[in-house]
């Protein structure tokens, strides 16, 4: 298996995969239209014709990008699929010259394996909070953990 850039044909499967975890409150839901608009942000891992893992690299500014919408089919957990999509995002960020990655997550241990470390949310720039407006927990109770990863470009 390998990570590769998503195609338009992958979007319905990315939508199902991401929203399966969103329904459990483990990540933000994503509208199908939003995924089509941002398909170029996504890397996927396929098993045959099935998307079994995805992650998006969303650029915010010249030196800052977020890894978001990380999802792996439950039957593929602990099989390296998550590592493939995270490493693809990190590699792409390096190639773009991004100096810092961040993520907001309920799985800090997973991201910690790649060198992400926890920071206070207030250390992140305000411009990253646009997605928070769509979150059902906004503004009273955000329980996601903010992590950052400085890149050597």
C-alpha positions as CSV (number, residue, x, y, z in Angstrom):
1,X,0.0,0.0,0.0
2,X,1.0,3.6,-0.6
3,X,-0.3,7.0,-0.2
4,X,-1.2,9.0,-3.3
5,X,-3.1,12.2,-4.1
6,X,-6.8,11.8,-4.1
7,X,-8.9,12.0,-7.2
8,X,-12.4,13.3,-7.8
9,X,-13.6,9.7,-7.8
10,X,-12.3,9.2,-4.3
11,X,-14.4,12.0,-2.8
12,X,-17.6,10.0,-2.0
13,X,-15.5,7.4,-0.2
14,X,-13.5,10.1,1.7
15,X,-16.9,11.6,2.7
16,X,-18.2,8.3,4.1
17,X,-14.9,7.5,5.9
18,X,-14.6,11.0,7.6
19,X,-18.3,11.2,8.5
20,X,-18.3,7.7,10.0
21,X,-15.9,9.1,12.6
22,X,-17.7,12.4,12.8
23,X,-20.9,10.6,13.7
24,X,-19.1,9.3,16.8
25,X,-17.9,12.8,17.7
26,X,-14.3,11.9,16.9
27,X,-13.8,14.6,14.3
28,X,-15.6,17.4,12.5
29,X,-18.1,16.3,9.8
30,X,-17.3,17.4,6.3
31,X,-19.9,18.3,3.7
32,X,-19.5,16.6,0.3
33,X,-19.3,19.9,-1.4
34,X,-16.4,20.9,0.9
35,X,-14.5,17.7,0.1
36,X,-14.9,18.3,-3.6
37,X,-13.6,21.9,-3.2
38,X,-10.6,20.7,-1.3
39,X,-9.9,17.4,-3.0
40,X,-6.4,18.6,-3.9
41,X,-5.6,18.8,-0.2
42,X,-6.1,15.0,0.3
43,X,-3.9,12.0,0.2
44,X,-5.4,8.6,0.3
45,X,-4.4,5.0,0.7
46,X,-6.4,2.5,-1.3
47,X,-6.9,-1.2,-1.0
48,X,-8.1,-2.2,-4.4
49,X,-10.8,0.3,-5.3
50,X,-11.5,1.2,-1.7
51,X,-10.2,4.2,0.1
52,X,-9.1,2.9,3.4
53,X,-7.3,6.0,4.7
54,X,-7.2,9.7,4.1
55,X,-5.7,12.9,5.4
56,X,-5.6,16.5,4.1
57,X,-2.9,19.1,4.2
58,X,-4.6,22.5,4.3
59,X,-2.3,25.5,3.8
60,X,-3.2,28.6,5.9
61,X,-0.3,30.9,5.2
62,X,3.2,31.0,3.8
63,X,4.6,29.2,6.9
64,X,1.6,27.3,8.4
65,X,-0.5,24.3,7.3
66,X,-2.9,21.9,9.1
67,X,-3.2,18.2,8.8
68,X,-6.9,17.5,9.0
69,X,-9.6,15.0,8.3
70,X,-7.3,12.0,9.1
71,X,-9.4,8.9,9.0
72,X,-8.6,5.2,8.6
73,X,-11.1,2.4,8.1
74,X,-11.6,0.5,11.3
75,X,-10.5,-2.8,9.8
76,X,-7.2,-1.1,8.8
77,X,-6.2,0.3,12.2
78,X,-2.8,-0.6,13.4
79,X,-1.7,-1.6,9.8
80,X,0.3,1.5,8.9
81,X,-2.3,3.3,6.9
82,X,-2.4,6.3,9.2
83,X,1.3,6.6,9.1
84,X,1.3,6.5,5.3
85,X,-1.2,9.5,5.0
86,X,0.6,11.5,7.7
87,X,4.0,11.0,6.1
88,X,2.5,12.0,2.8
89,X,1.2,15.2,4.3
90,X,4.5,16.0,6.0
91,X,6.4,15.3,2.8
92,X,4.1,17.5,0.8
93,X,4.4,20.3,3.4
94,X,8.2,20.1,3.2
95,X,8.1,20.3,-0.6
96,X,5.9,23.4,-0.4
97,X,8.4,25.1,2.0
98,X,5.9,25.1,4.9
99,X,7.8,25.7,8.2
100,X,5.1,24.6,10.7
101,X,2.3,22.0,10.8
102,X,-0.4,21.8,13.3
103,X,-3.4,19.6,14.0
104,X,-6.4,19.6,16.4
105,X,-7.0,16.1,17.6
106,X,-8.4,13.6,20.1
107,X,-5.5,11.3,19.3
108,X,-2.4,13.1,20.5
109,X,-0.5,9.9,21.0
110,X,-0.8,9.0,17.3
111,X,0.6,12.3,16.1
112,X,3.2,12.2,18.8
113,X,4.8,9.2,17.1
114,X,5.7,11.6,14.2
115,X,7.2,14.3,16.4
116,X,4.1,16.5,17.0
117,X,4.0,18.0,20.5
118,X,1.2,19.7,22.5
119,X,0.7,23.4,22.7
120,X,-1.9,25.7,24.1
121,X,-4.6,26.5,21.5
122,X,-4.1,30.2,22.1
123,X,-0.6,29.8,20.6
124,X,-2.1,29.1,17.2
125,X,-3.0,32.0,15.0
126,X,-6.6,33.2,15.1
127,X,-7.0,32.6,11.3
128,X,-7.1,28.8,11.9
129,X,-10.4,29.0,13.9
130,X,-12.7,29.4,10.8
131,X,-13.6,25.7,10.9
132,X,-14.5,26.0,14.6
133,X,-17.6,28.0,13.7
134,X,-19.1,24.8,12.2
135,X,-18.3,22.7,15.3
136,X,-21.2,21.8,17.5
137,X,-18.9,22.4,20.5
138,X,-18.1,26.0,19.6
139,X,-17.7,28.3,21.4
140,X,-18.2,26.8,24.9
141,X,-16.3,23.5,24.9
142,X,-13.5,22.6,22.5
143,X,-11.9,19.5,23.9
144,X,-9.5,18.9,20.9
145,X,-5.8,19.0,21.7
146,X,-3.6,21.3,19.7
147,X,-0.3,19.9,18.4
148,X,2.5,21.4,16.3
149,X,5.3,20.0,14.2
150,X,8.1,22.3,13.1
151,X,9.5,21.4,9.7
152,X,13.0,21.8,8.4
153,X,12.6,22.8,4.8
